[in-house]
Amino acid sequence: MKLDFTSLKKYQKVIVHILVWTALFFLPYILALQVEEGGPRSELTRRILHLNSIMNIFWATTFYLNTLVLVPRLLFQKKIFLFFLGNITFFAGILLLNRWLYGVLITEQPYSFFKGIVFNGLPFLFFVLIGTVFKSVSDRVRMERIAQERESENLKTELSFLRSQISPHFLFNVLNNIVALVRLKSEELEPTIIKLSSLMQYMLYDTDEDKVLLRSEVDYLQSYIDLQKLRFGDRLALVVDLKPKEDWHAIEPMLLIPFVENAFKHGTGLTKDPEINISLQTFNNRLIFRVKNKYLEKDKVKDKVSGIGLTNVQRRLQLLYGKNHSLAIDKTDDWFSVTLELTFEP
């Protein structure tokens, strides 16, 4: 599991910092105990430990000075000279304070600036490096998280836009069906309107979810097909097999309907002996959806929304499933066929 320190809440970050510096503060005492192996601690050793513990305050200050000030305001702004000058000046101040503390706590030995530079230079450089790396990594992780959030929001917006394009297209086709029934003064007008009402309920409410049950999407397809059967009657040879064994899978709403719409749109009209075959199967977490219709090149419907459905569904499939789907579209011997295969998440 990837630990993202930047995702912690403010109080959690404070607790982590306190724990780390507390451990660092007691580290010299723990090491001294191991060295002495339980023997009595000398007065000089005790005072040296006190000095080292006090110096940890300066190392913490070095860390936060670089993390909060020098790195973001100088190093990241490419003011390299000022960055080094700031750290060198601060280190000089640490040496002066170290000299004063040494004179107060340790009176038995004279202070050596050379030894002071050696003993304090290494931890100083260590905490400068740690502060620089910490700030760089945390900023990068934060920017990556923001970029991922933006990408996710853009994906949701794009999918919502693609879905909204499909719904008016479908509604336009169904309303054309109702107009045809009105002109024919058909008794099937009332059940057709009831069917349309159930479809609208699905489109307006169920499709607000990111995913719906496959059985709901299949019911939606069947209702749409029933509407088309009322319109065409015996003029259209229609073979439908929508009985998936694994209908509990989740699927994006309005994902399959464009293929069916396309078949009725281009598989009827001037086509001689129109025929449409629709089947949907599921097994082993896989879905196979086939739509096949007779097709004449000259029988294309010339309207302003032609082609919206298939173009959008191809884009949606790429965004949502990536390599977990395959879509084959074929035109052979006056037949137009589409085969979609999806792999569901277990």
C-alpha positions in Angstrom: 0.0 0.0 0.0 1.4 3.4 -1.0 1.6 5.8 1.9 0.8 9.4 0.9 2.0 11.7 3.7 0.4 14.7 2.0 -3.1 13.1 2.3 -2.9 13.0 6.1 -5.0 15.6 8.0 -3.2 18.5 9.6 -3.3 17.1 13.2 -2.1 13.8 11.9 0.9 15.4 10.3 1.7 17.3 13.6 1.6 14.0 15.5 3.9 12.3 13.1 6.4 15.1 13.3 6.3 15.1 17.1 6.9 11.4 17.3 9.8 11.6 14.9 11.6 14.4 16.7 10.9 12.8 20.1 12.5 9.6 19.0 15.5 11.7 17.7 15.8 13.5 21.0 16.1 10.3 23.0 18.3 8.5 20.5 21.6 9.7 22.1 20.5 8.5 25.5 19.6 5.1 24.0 22.9 4.8 22.2 24.8 5.8 25.4 23.0 3.1 27.4 24.1 0.4 24.9 27.7 1.6 24.9 28.0 1.6 28.7 26.3 -1.8 29.0 24.4 -0.9 32.2 27.4 0.6 33.9 27.4 4.0 35.7 27.2 7.0 33.5 29.9 9.6 34.1 29.1 13.3 34.7 31.0 14.3 31.5 28.9 11.8 29.5 25.7 13.1 30.9 26.6 16.7 30.0 27.7 15.6 26.5 24.3 13.9 26.1 22.5 17.1 27.2 24.5 19.1 24.6 23.6 16.6 21.9 20.0 16.7 22.9 19.9 20.5 22.8 21.6 20.4 19.3 18.6 18.4 18.1 16.6 21.5 18.4 18.9 23.2 15.9 18.6 20.2 13.5 14.9 20.4 13.7 15.1 24.1 12.9 17.4 23.3 10.0 14.9 20.9 8.6 11.9 23.2 8.8 13.9 26.3 7.7 14.7 24.4 4.5 11.4 22.8 4.1 9.3 25.9 4.6 11.5 28.7 3.5 14.8 28.1 1.7 13.8 25.2 -0.6 10.4 26.6 -1.9 11.5 30.3 -2.0 15.1 30.0 -3.1 16.0 26.6 -4.5 12.8 26.0 -6.4 13.0 29.5 -7.7 16.5 28.7 -9.0 18.2 31.2 -6.6 21.0 28.7 -5.9 23.5 31.1 -4.6 21.1 32.6 -2.0 20.0 29.1 -1.0 23.6 28.1 -0.2 24.3 31.5 1.4 21.3 31.1 3.7 22.3 27.7 4.8 25.9 28.7 5.4 24.9 31.7 7.4 22.5 29.6 9.5 25.3 27.0 10.1 27.6 29.7 11.3 25.0 30.8 13.8 24.7 27.1 14.9 28.4 27.0 15.5 28.4 30.1 17.6 25.6 28.7 19.8 27.3 25.4 20.0 30.5 27.1 21.2 28.5 28.9 23.9 26.6 25.8 25.0 29.9 23.8 25.1 31.5 26.4 27.4 28.5 26.3 29.7 28.1 22.5 29.9 31.6 21.2 29.4 34.3 23.1 31.3 36.9 20.3 31.5 38.0 20.5 27.8 38.7 23.5 25.5 36.4 24.0 22.5 37.8 23.4 19.0 36.2 25.1 16.1 37.6 22.5 13.7 36.0 19.6 15.7 32.9 21.7 16.0 32.7 22.0 12.2 33.3 18.3 11.7 30.9 17.0 14.3 28.1 19.5 13.5 28.6 19.7 9.7 27.6 16.2 9.0 24.2 16.3 10.8 23.6 19.8 9.4 24.1 18.6 5.8 22.0 15.5 6.6 19.0 17.6 7.7 19.4 20.1 4.8 19.3 17.1 2.4 16.4 15.5 4.2 14.4 18.8 4.2 15.1 19.3 0.5 14.1 15.7 -0.4 11.0 15.8 1.8 9.8 19.1 0.3 10.5 17.9 -3.2 8.8 14.6 -2.8 5.8 15.9 -0.9 5.2 18.6 -3.5 5.4 16.2 -6.3 3.0 13.7 -4.6 0.6 16.5 -3.9 0.7 17.7 -7.6 0.3 14.2 -8.8 -2.8 13.7 -6.6 -4.2 17.0 -7.8 -3.6 16.0 -11.4 -5.3 12.6 -10.8 -8.3 14.4 -9.3 -8.5 16.7 -12.2 -8.2 13.8 -14.6 -10.9 11.9 -12.8 -13.2 15.0 -12.9 -12.5 15.5 -16.6 -13.3 11.8 -17.2 -16.6 12.1 -15.3 -17.5 15.2 -17.2 -16.6 13.7 -20.6 -18.6 10.5 -19.9 -21.6 12.5 -18.7 -21.4 14.5 -21.9 -21.2 11.4 -24.1 -24.1 9.9 -22.2 -26.2 13.0 -22.6 -25.7 12.9 -26.3 -27.1 9.4 -26.6 -30.3 10.1 -24.6 -31.7 12.8 -26.9 -30.9 10.7 -29.9 -32.8 7.8 -28.5 -35.8 10.0 -27.4 -35.9 11.4 -30.9 -36.3 7.9 -32.4 -39.0 6.8 -30.0 -41.0 10.0 -30.6 -40.9 9.3 -34.3 -42.3 5.8 -33.5 -45.2 7.4 -31.6 -45.9 9.8 -34.4 -46.1 6.9 -36.8 -48.6 5.1 -34.5 -50.7 8.3 -34.2 -51.0 8.6 -37.9 -52.0 5.0 -38.2 -54.5 5.4 -35.3 -53.1 2.2 -33.8 -54.5 0.6 -30.7 -50.9 0.1 -29.7 -50.5 3.8 -28.9 -51.4 3.5 -25.2 -49.0 0.6 -24.4 -46.4 2.3 -26.4 -46.6 5.4 -24.3 -46.5 3.3 -21.2 -43.3 1.7 -22.5 -41.9 5.1 -23.2 -42.7 6.2 -19.7 -40.7 3.3 -18.2 -37.8 4.0 -20.5 -37.9 7.7 -19.5 -37.8 6.7 -15.9 -34.7 4.6 -16.5 -33.0 7.4 -18.5 -33.8 10.1 -16.0 -33.2 8.3 -12.7 -31.2 5.0 -13.1 -28.6 6.5 -15.4 -27.6 9.0 -12.7 -25.5 6.2 -11.2 -22.1 5.4 -12.5 -23.1 1.8 -13.0 -26.3 -0.2 -13.1 -27.1 -3.9 -12.8 -26.8 -5.7 -16.1 -30.4 -7.0 -15.7 -31.6 -3.4 -15.6 -29.8 -2.6 -18.8 -31.2 -5.7 -20.5 -34.7 -4.8 -19.4 -34.1 -1.4 -20.9 -33.0 -3.0 -24.2 -36.0 -5.3 -24.3 -38.4 -2.4 -23.7 -36.8 -0.5 -26.6 -37.0 -3.6 -28.9 -40.7 -4.1 -27.9 -41.4 -0.5 -29.0 -39.7 -1.2 -32.4 -41.7 -4.4 -32.8 -44.9 -2.4 -32.4 -43.8 -0.1 -35.1 -42.6 -2.6 -37.7 -44.7 -5.7 -36.9 -44.4 -8.5 -39.4 -42.4 -6.4 -41.9 -39.3 -7.0 -39.9 -37.7 -10.4 -39.1 -36.5 -10.0 -35.5 -34.5 -12.6 -33.5 -33.7 -11.6 -30.0 -31.9 -13.6 -27.3 -31.4 -11.5 -24.2 -31.2 -14.0 -21.3 -27.7 -13.6 -19.7 -26.9 -16.2 -17.0 -24.8 -13.8 -15.1 -27.1 -10.7 -14.9 -25.8 -9.5 -11.6 -22.8 -7.7 -13.1 -22.5 -4.0 -13.0 -22.3 -2.1 -16.3 -22.3 1.6 -17.4 -25.9 2.7 -18.3 -26.9 3.4 -21.9 -23.8 1.5 -23.1 -25.5 -1.1 -25.3 -28.5 0.7 -26.7 -26.6 2.6 -29.4 -25.8 -0.7 -31.2 -29.5 -1.6 -31.2 -30.6 1.8 -32.2 -28.1 1.7 -35.1 -29.5 -1.7 -36.3 -33.1 -0.5 -36.4 -32.1 2.8 -38.0 -30.0 1.4 -40.8 -31.5 -2.1 -41.1 -34.9 -1.1 -42.1 -36.3 1.4 -44.7 -35.4 0.4 -48.2 -33.8 -2.9 -47.2 -35.4 -5.9 -48.8 -36.7 -8.4 -46.3 -35.1 -6.6 -43.3 -33.8 -8.7 -40.5 -32.1 -8.0 -37.2 -30.5 -10.5 -34.8 -29.6 -9.4 -31.3 -28.0 -11.7 -28.6 -26.4 -11.2 -25.3 -24.5 -13.8 -23.3 -22.5 -13.8 -20.1 -20.2 -16.4 -18.7 -17.0 -16.4 -16.6 -17.2 -12.7 -15.9 -17.4 -12.0 -19.6 -20.1 -10.4 -21.8 -20.6 -11.1 -25.5 -23.1 -8.8 -27.2 -23.9 -9.2 -30.9 -26.1 -7.1 -33.1 -26.5 -8.0 -36.8 -28.8 -6.5 -39.4 -29.2 -6.4 -43.2 -27.6 -3.3 -44.6 -27.7 -1.4 -47.9 -25.2 1.4 -48.5 -27.8 3.6 -50.2 -30.2 3.1 -47.3 -28.4 5.4 -44.9 -30.6 7.7 -42.9 -29.8 11.4 -43.7 -30.4 13.2 -40.5 -28.6 15.7 -38.3 -27.9 13.1 -35.5 -26.7 10.3 -37.7 -23.6 8.5 -36.3 -23.7 10.1 -32.8 -24.5 6.8 -31.0 -21.7 4.5 -32.3 -19.1 7.2 -32.2 -19.9 8.0 -28.6 -20.1 4.4 -27.4 -16.6 3.6 -28.9 -15.2 6.6 -27.0 -17.0 5.5 -23.8 -15.7 1.9 -24.1 -12.1 3.2 -24.5 -12.4 5.5 -21.5 -14.1 3.0 -19.2 -12.7 -0.4 -20.2 -9.5 0.2 -22.1 -7.9 -3.2 -22.8 -10.7 -5.0 -21.1 -13.0 -4.8 -24.1 -12.9 -5.6 -27.8 -15.3 -4.2 -30.4 -15.5 -5.7 -33.9 -17.6 -3.9 -36.6 -17.9 -5.7 -39.9 -19.8 -5.1 -43.2 -20.0 -8.2 -45.4 -22.5 -9.5 -47.9 -25.1 -6.8 -47.2 -24.9 -7.5 -43.5 -23.7 -5.1 -40.8 -22.6 -6.8 -37.6 -21.2 -5.6 -34.3 -19.6 -7.8 -31.7 -18.8 -6.4 -28.3 -16.9 -8.3 -25.7 -16.4 -7.0 -22.1 -14.5 -8.4 -19.1 -16.2 -7.5 -15.8 -14.3 -7.0 -12.6 -14.8 -10.0 -10.3 
